[in-house]
Amino acid sequence: MKSEITNRIAGLRHFMRKHQLSAFIIPSTDPHMGEYVPAHWEARKWISGFTGSAGTAVVTLDKAGLWTDSRYFLQAAEQLEGTGFDLFKDRLPDTPSITDWLGSVLKAGDKVGIDGWVNSYQETCDLQKALEKKQICLTLAPDPFQELWTDRPGLPGDQVFIHELKYAGISCGDKIAQIQEAVHRNGCTGILISALDEVAWTLNLRGSDVHCNPVFVSYLLITDNGSTLYIIENKLSEEIKGYLAENGVEVKSYPAVEEDLKAFTGKLQVSTGVNAAIHAAACTNSVVEVAPSPALLLKAVKNKTEIEGFHHAMERDGVAMVKFLRWLKAAVPTGNETEISIDRKLYEFRAEQDSFKGISFDTIAGYKDHGAIVHYEATPETDVPLKAEGMLLLDSGAQYLDGTTDITRTLVLGTLTEEEKTDYTLVLKGFIQLSMAQFPHGTCGTQLDALARLPMWKAGINYLHGTGHGVGCFLNVHEGPHQFRMNHMPALLVPGMTVTNEPGIYKAGRHGIRTENTMLIVPAQETEFGTYYKFEPLTLCPIDKEAILTTLLSDEELEWFNHYHEKVYNRLSPKLNNEEREWLKEVTSPLKR
């Protein structure tokens, strides 16, 4: 594999010389700026051999580098070794930015190439400005992988299906009307929706073009004259075509979007994540307004039907988790289970549940030191047997027709060190503090993020990933615009939003710990100082008590913990058999000092 990567880099450099380029930047994105992309656009993975979901590769005529975040530092170091790529650990103080690095290895007048279809317009502008300061030119180049990647996968062709109104809660026609109203308020006559989850949400359609995300490759143009879906047409059955026609949506071929945008006249809104090639096409004959899509916020605030669906989905997922955890605790001492085998077993338990449609992301099952690799995914080469000692970090989720789940539990498999117990309890304290938060209208996720980190900060410990993200309703497990992060995220937290709570501690070579629930923002109270909100836990699953140092918990934290476990038992026990119910009763029994 290492030699293949070397040959691929050589091929790219030949392309660069032919097009008079001194460097080429390869992101991890597709034309829709998705977090996970169809195989057709996994060019960064192909050129570098690094399989993590986030990262940017940069190749010059004599050097190559890959930038990725803290989730993948250990994984990237292993996979890039011997490939010719140097690893740059993004967001660390000593790590140069891509443009600073290019400024140090290129000379004035050199040209850097990018493919405009897989680079966002905003990032392209930022990149261009930064490189201009170094007298380096950025140019939109042809896609080199069209010729270099000879066995490149084709565009996905799976069928699209209707997400029924009993799950969606609001009709396609009403959603389009809401979007049109917001577009008019912004002074525009049309909008191009390019994010796949926004297209799927708007049309109440789902697909399977993206791994774990029930979306389909397409664009949606909504104007005063009607709506047009740009899609590979053989993905649509006659039923779907009729459904779209009933809702006033015309269907055109996927590539036709470029020419239609060039012909559009008026003021067109495009999302902040639109790719550079689409933006250039839209600018041909129209005024373009780059702004967040109204579908982004409309989708993030769940309606009554969606909220009810989440509750039902979480109950079924909780049942699957309880069955799995009971099985796991008995199975590990046999010595026959590994990280991969338990992942398969968890899938089996979830697949038994009604309305199950697959996993919402690849399961992270990291035993002992593997848990310190934030987004570890076991492979046949890294898979290890589980023993009755240490801890297992298990981060998993499922797609159900009525909701998407995301849950992490760190599970005690046997004897622990005092350090492991202390770290486990510090994570739990941060998790509970954020869970208990009450906050006024106008609060954003950044303002609450410190609640989850404070117990760890006092011990001189931190984690580099965000503390939480929005969760789609039978859509992407990661959705915005709201998040819990240290860096400023201005999106306000409002009732109806779902958001995860997942602080962690990661010590390379020793252990990794994370606890995560998905929560719903709900009204709390009205006072003379305004409107206040709070979090309702949606996730229903016991939290392992065996590692908790109760002396480190406050009375309030202990009370919250026991109340949560009482809720888990009351909601799940009626759906379990007698043996499972007794097991759940024991693991959710009140925690005492």
Secondary structure, DSSP 4 states (H G I P E B T S, - for coil): -HHHHHHHHHHHHHHHHHTT-SEEEE-S--TT--SS--GGG-HHHHHH----SS-EEEEESS-EEEEE-GGGHHHHHHHHTTTTPEEEETTSTTPPPHHHHHHHHS-TT-EEEE-TTSSBHHHHHHHHHHHHTTT-EEEE---THHHH-TT------PPPEE--HHHH-S-HHHHHHHHHHHHHHTT-SEEEE--HHHHHHHHTEE--SBTTB---SEEEEEETTEEEEEE-GGG--HHHHHHHHHTTEEEE-TTHHHHHHHH--EEEEE-TT-BHHHHHHHTTTEEEEE---HHHHHHHB--HHHHHHHHHHHHHHHHHHHHHHHHHHHHGGGT--BHHHHHHHHHHHHHTSTTEEEESS--EEEEGGGGGSTT----TTT--B--SBSEEEEEE-EEETTEE--EEEEEE-SB--HHHHHHHHHHHHHHHHHHT-EEETT-BHHHHHHHHHHHHHTTT---SS-SEEE--SSS-SSEEEEEE-SS---PBP-TTBEEEE--EEEETTTEEEE-BEEEEEEEEEEETTEEEEEEEE--------TT--GGGS-HHHHHHHHHHHHHHHHHHGGGS-HHHHHHHHHHTSPP--
